[in-house]
């Protein structure tokens, strides 16, 4: 059973930066992992994904501002968020797909692709 624990969420002003971390429990392997976010009253949105090859995918709304990375030695997934905007305000979740080594470019942002989820960390960006 994989446990994922997010951290790093905070309240910042627009233009600021944050780095989110997602710590995975034992048996961390280089499967497809992703960050999602959910704003109040909205559905969960795929933000970025990374697979065992280091191949990444990004939502168009964050491309060029956010960077996903992973440290296999530390069993940790990261999301570096720069130039934050008020519309980035959301609960951010990390997710892991232990059934796929690769993140499919067409389906990486679909919730159903992931079978393990963290509890989330709140990011609030004020204007």
OpenMM code with the backbone's topology and positions (N, CA, C; nanometers):
from openmm import Vec3, app, unit

residues = "UNK UNK UNK UNK UNK UNK UNK UNK UNK UNK UNK UNK UNK UNK UNK UNK UNK UNK UNK UNK UNK UNK UNK UNK UNK UNK UNK UNK UNK UNK UNK UNK UNK UNK UNK UNK UNK UNK UNK UNK UNK UNK UNK UNK UNK UNK UNK UNK UNK UNK UNK UNK UNK UNK UNK UNK UNK UNK UNK UNK UNK UNK UNK UNK UNK UNK UNK UNK UNK UNK UNK UNK UNK UNK UNK UNK UNK UNK UNK UNK UNK UNK UNK UNK UNK UNK UNK UNK UNK UNK UNK UNK UNK UNK UNK UNK UNK UNK UNK UNK UNK UNK UNK UNK UNK UNK UNK UNK UNK UNK UNK UNK UNK UNK UNK UNK UNK UNK UNK UNK UNK UNK UNK UNK UNK UNK UNK".split()
positions = [
    Vec3(0.0854, -0.1185, 0.0000),
    Vec3(0.0000, 0.0000, 0.0000),
    Vec3(0.0889, 0.1234, 0.0000),
    Vec3(0.0643, 0.2156, -0.0922),
    Vec3(0.1448, 0.3359, -0.1052),
    Vec3(0.0760, 0.4509, -0.0330),
    Vec3(0.1531, 0.5225, 0.0459),
    Vec3(0.1006, 0.6431, 0.1103),
    Vec3(0.1704, 0.7640, 0.0516),
    Vec3(0.0931, 0.8664, 0.0231),
    Vec3(0.1452, 0.9903, -0.0330),
    Vec3(0.1078, 1.1045, 0.0601),
    Vec3(0.2064, 1.1871, 0.0951),
    Vec3(0.1823, 1.2987, 0.1860),
    Vec3(0.2372, 1.4259, 0.1236),
    Vec3(0.1460, 1.5197, 0.0966),
    Vec3(0.1855, 1.6472, 0.0383),
    Vec3(0.2210, 1.7486, 0.1467),
    Vec3(0.3064, 1.8428, 0.1099),
    Vec3(0.3402, 1.9537, 0.1992),
    Vec3(0.3864, 2.0715, 0.1155),
    Vec3(0.3981, 2.1860, 0.1792),
    Vec3(0.4494, 2.3036, 0.1114),
    Vec3(0.3461, 2.4061, 0.0724),
    Vec3(0.2178, 2.3735, 0.0885),
    Vec3(0.1156, 2.4703, 0.0560),
    Vec3(0.1193, 2.5893, 0.1503),
    Vec3(0.0785, 2.7045, 0.0991),
    Vec3(0.0844, 2.8263, 0.1799),
    Vec3(0.0008, 2.9344, 0.1126),
    Vec3(-0.0062, 3.0500, 0.1778),
    Vec3(-0.0711, 3.1682, 0.1208),
    Vec3(0.0378, 3.2624, 0.0735),
    Vec3(0.0310, 3.3023, -0.0534),
    Vec3(0.1311, 3.3914, -0.1107),
    Vec3(0.0620, 3.4972, -0.1950),
    Vec3(0.1355, 3.6004, -0.2279),
    Vec3(0.0824, 3.7034, -0.3161),
    Vec3(0.1109, 3.6669, -0.4615),
    Vec3(0.0307, 3.7225, -0.5486),
    Vec3(0.0496, 3.6993, -0.6916),
    Vec3(0.1928, 3.7367, -0.7318),
    Vec3(0.2495, 3.6522, -0.8175),
    Vec3(0.3876, 3.6718, -0.8588),
    Vec3(0.4878, 3.5955, -0.7760),
    Vec3(0.4429, 3.5422, -0.6642),
    Vec3(0.5311, 3.4681, -0.5756),
    Vec3(0.5543, 3.3253, -0.6213),
    Vec3(0.6304, 3.2528, -0.5409),
    Vec3(0.6661, 3.1150, -0.5727),
    Vec3(0.6428, 3.0238, -0.4526),
    Vec3(0.6179, 2.8985, -0.4826),
    Vec3(0.6067, 2.7949, -0.3812),
    Vec3(0.6632, 2.6655, -0.4388),
    Vec3(0.7114, 2.5785, -0.3512),
    Vec3(0.7500, 2.4452, -0.3929),
    Vec3(0.6731, 2.3442, -0.3097),
    Vec3(0.5937, 2.2651, -0.3776),
    Vec3(0.5191, 2.1591, -0.3122),
    Vec3(0.6008, 2.0301, -0.3148),
    Vec3(0.5860, 1.9521, -0.2094),
    Vec3(0.6528, 1.8224, -0.2019),
    Vec3(0.5500, 1.7136, -0.1781),
    Vec3(0.5776, 1.5966, -0.2286),
    Vec3(0.4923, 1.4799, -0.2066),
    Vec3(0.5838, 1.3641, -0.1693),
    Vec3(0.5749, 1.3241, -0.0438),
    Vec3(0.6594, 1.2160, 0.0052),
    Vec3(0.5858, 1.0845, -0.0088),
    Vec3(0.6503, 0.9866, -0.0722),
    Vec3(0.5898, 0.8557, -0.0926),
    Vec3(0.6470, 0.7557, 0.0079),
    Vec3(0.5649, 0.6616, 0.0463),
    Vec3(0.6076, 0.5602, 0.1426),
    Vec3(0.6958, 0.4566, 0.0733),
    Vec3(0.7192, 0.3453, 0.1357),
    Vec3(0.8122, 0.2440, 0.0880),
    Vec3(0.7747, 0.1938, -0.0514),
    Vec3(0.8665, 0.1286, -0.1133),
    Vec3(0.8492, 0.0688, -0.2458),
    Vec3(0.8244, 0.1755, -0.3515),
    Vec3(0.8886, 0.2879, -0.3332),
    Vec3(0.8772, 0.3908, -0.4360),
    Vec3(0.9433, 0.3424, -0.5641),
    Vec3(0.8721, 0.3493, -0.6712),
    Vec3(0.9262, 0.3100, -0.8008),
    Vec3(0.8941, 0.4172, -0.9026),
    Vec3(0.9593, 0.4109, -1.0111),
    Vec3(0.9447, 0.5167, -1.1102),
    Vec3(0.8237, 0.4938, -1.1983),
    Vec3(0.7079, 0.4996, -1.1394),
    Vec3(0.5837, 0.4943, -1.2163),
    Vec3(0.5394, 0.6365, -1.2509),
    Vec3(0.4302, 0.6457, -1.3222),
    Vec3(0.3738, 0.7747, -1.3559),
    Vec3(0.3200, 0.8409, -1.2286),
    Vec3(0.3621, 0.9640, -1.2064),
    Vec3(0.3111, 1.0408, -1.0943),
    Vec3(0.2672, 1.1772, -1.1450),
    Vec3(0.1748, 1.2384, -1.0723),
    Vec3(0.1184, 1.3637, -1.1198),
    Vec3(0.0749, 1.4525, -1.0048),
    Vec3(0.0599, 1.5789, -1.0358),
    Vec3(-0.0033, 1.6767, -0.9478),
    Vec3(-0.1373, 1.7153, -1.0093),
    Vec3(-0.2385, 1.7178, -0.9248),
    Vec3(-0.3703, 1.7680, -0.9615),
    Vec3(-0.4059, 1.8826, -0.8689),
    Vec3(-0.5060, 1.9594, -0.9059),
    Vec3(-0.5558, 2.0635, -0.8177),
    Vec3(-0.7066, 2.0729, -0.8313),
    Vec3(-0.7665, 2.1213, -0.7237),
    Vec3(-0.9110, 2.1378, -0.7223),
    Vec3(-0.9463, 2.2672, -0.6510),
    Vec3(-1.0065, 2.3580, -0.7261),
    Vec3(-1.0537, 2.4835, -0.6693),
    Vec3(-1.1948, 2.4629, -0.6168),
    Vec3(-1.2396, 2.5445, -0.5222),
    Vec3(-1.3743, 2.5302, -0.4672),
    Vec3(-1.4802, 2.5338, -0.5768),
    Vec3(-1.5679, 2.4351, -0.5740),
    Vec3(-1.6773, 2.4304, -0.6697),
    Vec3(-1.6387, 2.3807, -0.8078),
    Vec3(-1.5153, 2.3370, -0.8237),
    Vec3(-1.4695, 2.2904, -0.9538),
    Vec3(-1.4193, 2.1466, -0.9459),
    Vec3(-1.4055, 2.0858, -1.0604),
    Vec3(-1.3534, 1.9503, -1.0669),
    Vec3(-1.2027, 1.9479, -1.0512),
    Vec3(-1.1493, 1.8273, -1.0360),
    Vec3(-1.0052, 1.8121, -1.0198),
    Vec3(-0.9374, 1.8240, -1.1561),
    Vec3(-0.8326, 1.9040, -1.1601),
    Vec3(-0.7633, 1.9354, -1.2847),
    Vec3(-0.6200, 1.8834, -1.2803),
    Vec3(-0.5786, 1.8156, -1.3853),
    Vec3(-0.4403, 1.7710, -1.3940),
    Vec3(-0.3488, 1.8894, -1.4179),
    Vec3(-0.2427, 1.8991, -1.3394),
    Vec3(-0.1489, 2.0100, -1.3487),
    Vec3(-0.0220, 1.9678, -1.4226),
    Vec3(0.0378, 1.8570, -1.3812),
    Vec3(0.1620, 1.8101, -1.4428),
    Vec3(0.1838, 1.6639, -1.4078),
    Vec3(0.2578, 1.5956, -1.4927),
    Vec3(0.2912, 1.4563, -1.4654),
    Vec3(0.4361, 1.4300, -1.5027),
    Vec3(0.4919, 1.3219, -1.4442),
    Vec3(0.6272, 1.2795, -1.4752),
    Vec3(0.6324, 1.1284, -1.4639),
    Vec3(0.7089, 1.0639, -1.5524),
    Vec3(0.7149, 0.9179, -1.5467),
    Vec3(0.8568, 0.8707, -1.5187),
    Vec3(0.8760, 0.7408, -1.5248),
    Vec3(1.0044, 0.6836, -1.4910),
    Vec3(1.1172, 0.7238, -1.5850),
    Vec3(1.0815, 0.7691, -1.7028),
    Vec3(1.1831, 0.8152, -1.7989),
    Vec3(1.2180, 0.9621, -1.7771),
    Vec3(1.1395, 1.0291, -1.6893),
    Vec3(1.1578, 1.1725, -1.6715),
    Vec3(1.0786, 1.2558, -1.7703),
    Vec3(0.9944, 1.1902, -1.8481),
    Vec3(0.9097, 1.2625, -1.9424),
    Vec3(0.7990, 1.3359, -1.8669),
    Vec3(0.7791, 1.4611, -1.9017),
    Vec3(0.6810, 1.5436, -1.8309),
    Vec3(0.5688, 1.5893, -1.9234),
    Vec3(0.4564, 1.6173, -1.8608),
    Vec3(0.3415, 1.6778, -1.9279),
    Vec3(0.2910, 1.7901, -1.8397),
    Vec3(0.2394, 1.8949, -1.9003),
    Vec3(0.1877, 2.0092, -1.8255),
    Vec3(0.0544, 2.0547, -1.8827),
    Vec3(-0.0312, 2.1036, -1.7944),
    Vec3(-0.1504, 2.1724, -1.8397),
    Vec3(-0.1085, 2.3036, -1.9043),
    Vec3(-0.1813, 2.3445, -2.0035),
    Vec3(-0.1453, 2.4669, -2.0751),
    Vec3(-0.1472, 2.5885, -1.9823),
    Vec3(-0.2313, 2.5850, -1.8796),
    Vec3(-0.2444, 2.6988, -1.7892),
    Vec3(-0.1222, 2.7195, -1.7000),
    Vec3(-0.0373, 2.6173, -1.6878),
    Vec3(0.0789, 2.6293, -1.5995),
    Vec3(0.2113, 2.6151, -1.6731),
    Vec3(0.2056, 2.5805, -1.7994),
    Vec3(0.3280, 2.5575, -1.8761),
    Vec3(0.4148, 2.6835, -1.8768),
    Vec3(0.5424, 2.6651, -1.8462),
    Vec3(0.6337, 2.7779, -1.8408),
    Vec3(0.6433, 2.8415, -1.7039),
    Vec3(0.5497, 2.8084, -1.6140),
    Vec3(0.5517, 2.8636, -1.4782),
    Vec3(0.5787, 2.7554, -1.3735),
    Vec3(0.5290, 2.6357, -1.3969),
    Vec3(0.5434, 2.5252, -1.3017),
    Vec3(0.6414, 2.4228, -1.3567),
    Vec3(0.7136, 2.3572, -1.2656),
    Vec3(0.8061, 2.2512, -1.3036),
    Vec3(0.7876, 2.1325, -1.2095),
    Vec3(0.7632, 2.0158, -1.2674),
    Vec3(0.7505, 1.8932, -1.1896),
    Vec3(0.8839, 1.8192, -1.1935),
    Vec3(0.9199, 1.7613, -1.0798),
    Vec3(1.0456, 1.6857, -1.0739),
    Vec3(1.0332, 1.5794, -0.9657),
    Vec3(1.1287, 1.4877, -0.9631),
    Vec3(1.1248, 1.3832, -0.8613),
    Vec3(1.2667, 1.3493, -0.8181),
    Vec3(1.2780, 1.3104, -0.6915),
    Vec3(1.4056, 1.2666, -0.6355),
    Vec3(1.3845, 1.1233, -0.5885),
    Vec3(1.4297, 1.0293, -0.6687),
    Vec3(1.4054, 0.8888, -0.6369),
    Vec3(1.4730, 0.8480, -0.5058),
    Vec3(1.5888, 0.9045, -0.4765),
    Vec3(1.6601, 0.8689, -0.3541),
    Vec3(1.5822, 0.9104, -0.2296),
    Vec3(1.5042, 1.0158, -0.2430),
    Vec3(1.4261, 1.0657, -0.1301),
    Vec3(1.2800, 1.0250, -0.1386),
    Vec3(1.2444, 0.9496, -0.2411),
    Vec3(1.1040, 0.9096, -0.2605),
    Vec3(1.0110, 1.0305, -0.2595),
    Vec3(1.0508, 1.1360, -0.3257),
    Vec3(0.9753, 1.2604, -0.3192),
    Vec3(0.9496, 1.3177, -0.4578),
    Vec3(0.8280, 1.3639, -0.4750),
    Vec3(0.7849, 1.4342, -0.5957),
    Vec3(0.7723, 1.5818, -0.5615),
    Vec3(0.8110, 1.6685, -0.6549),
    Vec3(0.8057, 1.8121, -0.6315),
    Vec3(0.7237, 1.8827, -0.7386),
    Vec3(0.6732, 1.9994, -0.7003),
    Vec3(0.6130, 2.0905, -0.7971),
    Vec3(0.6608, 2.2309, -0.7629),
    Vec3(0.7493, 2.2832, -0.8453),
    Vec3(0.7963, 2.4207, -0.8291),
    Vec3(0.7000, 2.5117, -0.9032),
    Vec3(0.6419, 2.6058, -0.8307),
    Vec3(0.5419, 2.6948, -0.8884),
    Vec3(0.5933, 2.8372, -0.8812),
    Vec3(0.6127, 2.8984, -0.9959),
    Vec3(0.6594, 3.0361, -1.0045),
    Vec3(0.5528, 3.1234, -1.0690),
    Vec3(0.5677, 3.2533, -1.0538),
    Vec3(0.4739, 3.3503, -1.1134),
    Vec3(0.3292, 3.3114, -1.0822),
    Vec3(0.3036, 3.2850, -0.9577),
    Vec3(0.1710, 3.2389, -0.9186),
    Vec3(0.0648, 3.3446, -0.9427),
    Vec3(-0.0539, 3.2973, -0.9799),
    Vec3(-0.1678, 3.3827, -1.0091),
    Vec3(-0.2826, 3.3461, -0.9150),
    Vec3(-0.3744, 3.4387, -0.8925),
    Vec3(-0.4906, 3.4063, -0.8069),
    Vec3(-0.5662, 3.2833, -0.8554),
    Vec3(-0.5696, 3.2613, -0.9856),
    Vec3(-0.6411, 3.1453, -1.0393),
    Vec3(-0.5697, 3.0125, -1.0122),
    Vec3(-0.4489, 3.0189, -0.9558),
    Vec3(-0.3804, 2.8972, -0.9133),
    Vec3(-0.4262, 2.8515, -0.7753),
    Vec3(-0.5084, 2.9313, -0.7105),
    Vec3(-0.5589, 2.8958, -0.5783),
    Vec3(-0.6398, 2.7677, -0.5846),
    Vec3(-0.6009, 2.6698, -0.5047),
    Vec3(-0.6662, 2.5388, -0.5072),
    Vec3(-0.6030, 2.4487, -0.4028),
    Vec3(-0.6683, 2.3345, -0.3802),
    Vec3(-0.6057, 2.2262, -0.3060),
    Vec3(-0.5255, 2.1460, -0.4078),
    Vec3(-0.4004, 2.1201, -0.3765),
    Vec3(-0.3129, 2.0465, -0.4673),
    Vec3(-0.2903, 1.9055, -0.4146),
    Vec3(-0.3054, 1.8090, -0.5033),
    Vec3(-0.2923, 1.6671, -0.4678),
    Vec3(-0.1841, 1.6024, -0.5536),
    Vec3(-0.1088, 1.5126, -0.4946),
    Vec3(-0.0228, 1.4287, -0.5769),
    Vec3(-0.0901, 1.2930, -0.5935),
    Vec3(-0.0590, 1.2285, -0.7039),
    Vec3(-0.1215, 1.1011, -0.7380),
    Vec3(-0.0192, 1.0102, -0.8034),
    Vec3(-0.0396, 0.8817, -0.7844),
    Vec3(0.0552, 0.7829, -0.8354),
    Vec3(-0.0207, 0.6723, -0.9072),
    Vec3(0.0317, 0.6344, -1.0201),
    Vec3(-0.0272, 0.5265, -1.0986),
    Vec3(0.0689, 0.4085, -1.0931),
    Vec3(0.0392, 0.3099, -1.0097),
    Vec3(0.1291, 0.1961, -0.9951),
    Vec3(0.1034, 0.0881, -1.0996),
    Vec3(0.0178, 0.1185, -1.1950),
    Vec3(-0.0105, 0.0231, -1.3011),
    Vec3(0.0584, 0.0605, -1.4314),
    Vec3(0.1149, 0.1820, -1.4361),
    Vec3(0.1759, 0.2285, -1.5599),
    Vec3(0.3123, 0.2892, -1.5340),
    Vec3(0.4102, 0.2460, -1.6106),
    Vec3(0.5449, 0.3030, -1.5990),
    Vec3(0.5514, 0.4376, -1.6701),
    Vec3(0.4757, 0.4490, -1.7779),
    Vec3(0.4736, 0.5722, -1.8560),
    Vec3(0.3463, 0.6515, -1.8282),
    Vec3(0.3574, 0.7853, -1.8418),
    Vec3(0.2392, 0.8706, -1.8365),
    Vec3(0.1932, 0.8922, -1.9797),
    Vec3(0.0771, 0.8413, -2.0123),
    Vec3(0.0257, 0.8573, -2.1475),
    Vec3(-0.0018, 1.0039, -2.1760),
    Vec3(0.0493, 1.0529, -2.2878),
    Vec3(0.0353, 1.1947, -2.3187),
    Vec3(-0.1098, 1.2366, -2.3391),
    Vec3(-0.1946, 1.1384, -2.3714),
    Vec3(-0.3350, 1.1719, -2.3949),
    Vec3(-0.4239, 1.1568, -2.2742),
    Vec3(-0.3759, 1.0845, -2.1717),
    Vec3(-0.4646, 1.0568, -2.0586),
    Vec3(-0.4031, 1.0882, -1.9234),
    Vec3(-0.2844, 1.1486, -1.9208),
    Vec3(-0.2159, 1.1722, -1.7931),
    Vec3(-0.2978, 1.2597, -1.6991),
    Vec3(-0.3830, 1.3439, -1.7542),
    Vec3(-0.4589, 1.4372, -1.6709),
    Vec3(-0.5945, 1.3821, -1.6276),
    Vec3(-0.6183, 1.2552, -1.6547),
    Vec3(-0.7460, 1.1941, -1.6160),
    Vec3(-0.7323, 1.1293, -1.4790),
    Vec3(-0.8194, 1.1657, -1.3878),
    Vec3(-0.8122, 1.1139, -1.2507),
    Vec3(-0.8116, 0.9613, -1.2467),
    Vec3(-0.8860, 0.8998, -1.3346),
    Vec3(-0.9034, 0.7546, -1.3273),
    Vec3(-0.7748, 0.6781, -1.3564),
    Vec3(-0.6738, 0.7488, -1.4086),
    Vec3(-0.5471, 0.6829, -1.4399),
    Vec3(-0.4657, 0.6533, -1.3136),
    Vec3(-0.5021, 0.7133, -1.2018),
    Vec3(-0.4197, 0.7066, -1.0805),
    Vec3(-0.4922, 0.6298, -0.9717),
    Vec3(-0.4185, 0.5437, -0.9054),
    Vec3(-0.4816, 0.4608, -0.8031),
    Vec3(-0.4401, 0.4944, -0.6605),
    Vec3(-0.3481, 0.5876, -0.6433),
    Vec3(-0.3139, 0.6344, -0.5098),
    Vec3(-0.3123, 0.7866, -0.5087),
    Vec3(-0.3669, 0.8424, -0.4000),
    Vec3(-0.3791, 0.9875, -0.3863),
    Vec3(-0.3371, 1.0305, -0.2469),
    Vec3(-0.2808, 1.1512, -0.2407),
    Vec3(-0.2533, 1.2109, -0.1122),
    Vec3(-0.3755, 1.2867, -0.0619),
    Vec3(-0.3600, 1.3487, 0.0561),
    Vec3(-0.4709, 1.4212, 0.1178),
    Vec3(-0.4790, 1.5658, 0.0722),
    Vec3(-0.3749, 1.6163, 0.0109),
    Vec3(-0.3786, 1.7510, -0.0434),
    Vec3(-0.3096, 1.8543, 0.0441),
    Vec3(-0.2672, 1.9627, -0.0192),
    Vec3(-0.2087, 2.0766, 0.0498),
    Vec3(-0.2639, 2.2028, -0.0163),
    Vec3(-0.3044, 2.2991, 0.0662),
    Vec3(-0.3747, 2.4172, 0.0163),
    Vec3(-0.2771, 2.5248, -0.0300),
    Vec3(-0.3041, 2.5764, -0.1491),
    Vec3(-0.2301, 2.6907, -0.2028),
    Vec3(-0.3287, 2.8042, -0.2256),
    Vec3(-0.2996, 2.9192, -0.1669),
    Vec3(-0.3851, 3.0364, -0.1824),
    Vec3(-0.3005, 3.1518, -0.2343),
    Vec3(-0.3434, 3.2090, -0.3459),
    Vec3(-0.2697, 3.3193, -0.4070),
    Vec3(-0.3597, 3.4419, -0.4069),
    Vec3(-0.3136, 3.5473, -0.3435),
    Vec3(-0.3924, 3.6703, -0.3342),
    Vec3(-0.3388, 3.7731, -0.4336),
    Vec3(-0.4318, 3.8550, -0.4804),
    Vec3(-0.3939, 3.9569, -0.5808),
    Vec3(-0.3429, 4.0838, -0.5157),
] * unit.nanometer
topology = app.Topology()
chain = topology.addChain("A")
for resn in residues:
    res = topology.addResidue(resn, chain)
    for name in ("N", "CA", "C"):
        topology.addAtom(name, app.Element.getBySymbol(name[0]), res)
